[in-house]
Amino acid sequence: MKYLFLFLALSACQILDAQSASEIIKKANDKMRGKSSQAEMLFKTTRPTWSREMSVKTWSKGTQLAMILVLSPAKEKGIVFLKRKKEVWNWMPALERSIKLPPSMMTNSWMGTDFTNDDLVKEASVVDDYQHRLLKDTTIGSRPCYKIELIPKASTAVVWGKLHVTIDKNDYLELYTEFYDEEGSLVNVMKADDIKMMDGRLIPTHLEMIPANKKNHKTEIFYKSIQFNREIDDNFFSIEKMKQFN
């Protein structure tokens, strides 16, 4: 009988851990999204012999609607990416046509950066499409952090085979993430720092995506501004709206 009680106790702990891990992931995800967000960001992609910068404006509402507009450089100005639920669309002003991106393109580089299409447009949901498990706590700088493993659910098709996400315990800031492929090999590392108050919310304003096996390759994101919880109509996130930016 005592072994039965021990088994039940361990099972209960595992369930509580799973719920706790999922709750932490949701809080961190909500921290950077809010009910809606509008942001201006600078991307800087660095290679061994060159670097380039790109300015973008983004809008998001919940987890189902998102839009990214490229503002500069001139060559790419007006390119738009749209997410509506599980559909991702790309408007190319030079071709005057919109293209629906197939799931197979979610692993591709986004605009020549070290982020994938999925990383930026978030076709996959870290809250809904993964199972979450607490690992050993860790520390980044002076911040005590949770470390959580994300494994894709069997019913979902996602880009990554596994994620290890490190989240600050006090402010629920995602500070460090490891991205693994389906074979379990480390592909990318994302670091977040330069924590500031923006629109009344404490967030990391500088992100670095660093490929694991490409020396002197990285892409940085600098937040110029961000607003949370402003009203955005669902109709804003439409193929027709993509064309109106040009």
N, C-alpha and C positions, 0 to 999 in steps of 0.2 A: 504493500500500500504506500509506503514512504517513497518508493521509486515512482509511483504514479503521481504523487504530489510534486515530486521534484521535476518530473517531465512537464506537468501542467504549469509549474512555476516558470520553468525555462521557456516554454512556449509563450506564456503571457509576456515575458520580458522581450522576446523576439518581436511580438506583435506591437508592443509599446515602442520599441526601437524603430520599427518600420514607420509607425504613425508619426513619431517624433522627427525622424529624418525627412519624411515627406512634408511635414509642417515647416521645417526649417528651409527646405528648398523653396516652398511656396512663398514664405515671407521674404526671402532674398530676391526671388523673381519679381514679386510685387513691389519691392523697394525701388527697383530700377524702371519699372513700368508705370506704376500707379494705375488708376482706371484708364487714363490716357496720358500720352506724352507728346511733346513737340520739342525737337532738339536741332541744334546746328553743331556739326562736328568736323574736325579736320583729320583726315587719314594721312599718315606718312609711311610710305613703304620703302624700306632700305634693302639694298642689295650690295654685294661686295664692290661694285664699280659705279653704282648710281643710286639715286633716291628720287622719289616723286611725291608730290602732295596733291590731295584731292579734297575739296570741300563738299559737304552734303547737308541736306536738310531732311529730317525724318519726322514721321507722324506714326503713332500707334494707338490702338484702342483695344483694351483687353488683350487676349492672346490670339485672336482670330483675324485682326485687321492691322495692316502695316503698309507704309509707303516710304520709299527712299528716293529722293531727287538729287541728282548730281548737279552742283552749282559751278564747279570748276575742276580741272582746267577747261579751256574753251573747246578742246577737241571732244570732250565727253559731256559738255554741258547739255542738260535737258534729258539725259538718260534717266529712266524711272523704273523702279522695281515696285511691284504691288503684290501684297499677300491678302487673299480673301479665303479664310478657313484653310483648306489644304491645297489651294491653287496658288501658284506663283506666276506672275506675269512680268514681262520686261518690254518697255516701250523704247524703241530706237528711233530718235528723231531723224537721223540721217537716212534711214530706210523708210520712215513714215509708216511703221507697222508695229503691232504688238505681237509678242511671241509668248506662248504659254510654256513655261519651263517644265520638262518632264522630271519625275523623281530622280532619275539617273544623273541629272545635272546638279543636284543639291551638293554633291561632293566637290564640284568644280570650284576653282578660285573665284572669289567675288571681285570683279574689276581689277584683276592682276595683283590683289593683295594676298596676305597669308590667311585671311578669313575665307571660309567656304560660303557658298550661297546660303546654306542652311544656318550657319552661324549668324549671318546678318539678317536674313529674312525670317528665320525661325519657323521653318516648315514643321520641324519636330518641336514638341513641347517638353521641356525638362520636367514639368509637373505631371503631365498626363501620360507621356510615352515611355517613362522609365520607372523601374522599381528602385527604391532608395534604401540604403543601409548605412547606419552610422559606423565609421571606422574609429581609430584611436584619435583622441583630441590632439591638436597641435597648436603652435604659436607662430604668428607672422609679425615680425617686429615686436611690439609690446602688446599685441592684441591676441588674447586667447581665442581659438577658433575650433569649430566643428570641422571634421573631415568626413565627407559623405561619398559613398560609391553609388553611381547610377548605372544600372544594367538595363538594356532595352527590354521592354515587354515582348513576349513572343508574338503578340498580335500586331505589332507595329513595325514598320520599315523605317529605320533611322540611319543617319550617316555614321555614327560612332558605335564601336563595339562596347565601349565602356568610358565613363567619365569619373574622375576623382575631383570633387569640388570642395574647396576650403572656404568656409564662411565665418566671418567674425561673429562671436557670440553676443556681443552687446548691441551692435547696430545692424546685424544681418547683411553685411557687405560681402559679396563674392570677391575674394582677394586673390585666389590662385586656383587654376583649373588645369587638369591634365586630360588630354584627349587621346584615347587609344583606339586602334583599329580592331577589326574583328579577330585578328590573330593575337591580340593582347600587346602589340608593340606601341610604344609611345610615339605619337605623331606630332602633337603640338602642345605647347604650354602657354597659358594666358595668365598674365600678371596684372593686377589692378592696384593703383596707388594714387597719390596726390588727392587725398580725401578732403572735400570741401563742402560747404553748405551751398546748395543751389536750389532756388525756389522753395526754400524752407525745408529742404531734405538733404541729409548728409549722404554723399555718394562719392565713389571713386571717379575722378575726372580724367584719368589717364589710364589707358589699357594698352598692353603689349601682347601681341600674338607672335610666339617664337617657334618656328619649326624645330623639332628635336634633332634632325639629322642634316640640317642645311646651315653651315657656318656663315655667320654675318648676314643672315636673313631675318627680317622681322617687319611687322606692321604695327604702328602705333595709332591709337585713336585719342584725340584731345577734344574734350567737350568744351565748346565755346559758350553754349547756353542750353538750358533745358527748362521746360515748363511742364508741370504735372497737373492732371485732373481738370484741364480746360475742356469745354464742350466741343466735340467733333462729331458731326453727323455721319452716320454709317455710309451715306451716299457719296461722301468725299472719297472713300476708298473704292474707286471704280476705274474701269478702263477708259471711260470718257474723260475723267479728271486727269489721268496720266497725260493725255494729249494736249490738255489746256495749259500746261506749264510752258509750252513752246510758242 
